[in-house]
Amino acid sequence: MTKSARTIRHALLPASMLALLGLAGCGTGDTLFQDIGLTRTAPDEFTVTTRAPLSMPPDMRLPVPTPGATRPQEVSPRQAAEQALVPQTALANGQPTARSSGEQALLGAAGPEADPSVRALVNQEAEAKAKQTSITDRLMFWKSKPAPGIVVDSSAEAKRLRENAALGRSAESGDTPIIQPNAHKSILDSIF
């Protein structure tokens, strides 16, 4: 290799590295590869919609268009899903239809109908489960933190309100009784 070819090669290497760094700095993350065409971007299958075909009116009297109104032949995504999943309800426009013998046989084989109060039962069980704490949680979070804010003494507040009502004073008159936090702390409480 000649000396001139070597000098050209040594000059092109830093220039190409600089160009590559400049090109990499133009994009962030995958945008550079997308711009170059090295990665594909698929369309979002949930945003693809179809438009109903145009149709001729039967009597050629065209209705006056209303700006912003939906097209009468347009089907909402909900109706399209209902038509795909349960064509009978879509055809009945939401009205209940008679079940076919196949549907009745399938429902009969599935067993008795579910209890309508099952949702309330599941919510109660979930709340009971959330209230239970494991031994690990009790060991890790052994120190209960007081609720933020000031705690009002409810019995003393009710007594104060009754006295104000009996004497004809407004409910705002007088001091609201509060529960003072425990000032006595043990040695462990002061450490932790």
N, C-alpha and C positions, 0 to 999 in steps of 0.2 A: 504494500500500500504506500502510495507516495505521500510526501509530506503535506502537499496541498489538500489531498483528500482527507488526511487525518485532521487538519486544522478546520476544514469545513464540517467534518463530523463532530468535532469538539465544539464548534460554534452552534450547530443545529441542536445538539442535545440540550443545552440550557434553554435555548429559545423554545423548543418543544415542551420542556418541563414548565416553563413560564406560561405558555399558552394553555397547557392542561390545567394548571392551577387557576388561571383566570377563568377558564370555562367552568371549572368546579365551583368557583366562588359565585358564579351567576345564579345558580340554582340551589335550593335547599332540599336535601334529602333525595327523594325519588323524582323530584321535578326535573332534574337534569336528565335522568334516564328517560323520562317521559318525553321531554323535549327532543331528545336525540332519536327516540322511537324504539328504545330497547325494552320497554315494558308496555304491556297492554292495559287498557282501562276498560273494563266491561261496564255496560250500562246497568243502572240500578233496576232490578226487576220489579221493585215495588213502585217505581215512579213511571213506568211505561204504561200508557193508557191508549186505548183504541177509540177512535171516533166512529160513531154510527154513520152508515152510508146515507147520502142524500136521497130523498124520495120525492116523487111528484105528488102534489095534492090531488085527490080524486076529482074535484070539480073545477080545478084551475083557478079558483078564487083564492088568491094568496092572502093569508092573514097579515095584518099590519105588524111589522116586527116591533118588539118592545126592547129598548136598549137595556142591556144587562141581564135580560131574562135567559134562562137556560133553554137549550134546544129541546123540543118535545121528544125527539127520538133519542136523546142522550140518556144513558143509563148510569146511575151513580155507582161508585165502586161497591157500596153495600149491596145494591140490587144485583150487580153482576156476580158478587160472591154468593148471594142467595140462589141465583139461577144456576150457578155451577154446582153448589152443594145440594140444594133441595129444590128441584125444579117445580114441584107441586105447589109449594108455598109462594114461589115467585109468580107462578101463573095465576094463583088465586088472589094476588094483590094483598097478601097478609092475612086473608081470611082462612080459618082452619078448614081443611078439606078432609073428606072421609078417608080413613086409612085402608090401604089395600090389604088383601088377605096375606100377602107376603110380609108386609110391615107388622100386621097383627101377630103373625107366627113368630117373627123375630123378637118383638117386644115380649111375647109370652115366654119365649125361651130365655130371655134376659133376666126374668124373675120379677118380683113385685116392684111397684113403683117406689121411688125414694121418698123418705119422710120429708115433708116440706120444711120442717124445722131443723134440718140437718146443718144448715149454715150456722145457725145460732149455737148448736152443739159444738161444731168445729171451732168457732170463735171462743167459746168458753174453755175448751180444752187447750187451745193455744195460749190463752191468758194464764191459765193455771200452770202451764209448762214454762211460760216466761217468768212467773213469780218464783219458781223453784231455782235455787242456786246450788251449784255443785260444791264439793269440798274444796276443790281447787280455787274456785271463785271466792269462797269465804276466806281461804288462807291468804290469797293475793290481795283481796280488797277488804281486809278486816276492819279498817277504820272507815266508818260511815261519815260522809261529809254532810254538814248541815246545809239545808236548802238556802239558796241565795235570797237575800232580802231580809226584811224584818217580819217576825212572826207575831200576829195579833192574838192576844188572849181572848178567846171567843166568849167565855162565860162573863168575864169582866166587861167586855165590850157590850154584850147584850144587856147587862145590868145598867151600864151607863146610858144606853139608848132608852131603856124603860124609864129611868129617872128623868132624863131630858124630856121625854114625851109627857110624863106625869106633871112636871113643873112648867110645861108649855115652852120650853126652850128648843132651839133648832138642834138638829142631829149633829151639826158641826161643832157645837159648843163643848168645851172640855177636851182633855187630852185622851187620845186613844191608848188604851193599855196594851203594852207589848210584853212578850215573854223574853226575859233577859237570858242570854246564853250562859251556860255554867262557867263561872269564873274559876272554879276550883279545878286545876289540872293536875294530873298525876305526873310523875317523873317521865314515864313512857310517852304520855301525850305531849309533853314539851319537847321530847327528842324527835318524835315522829310528827 
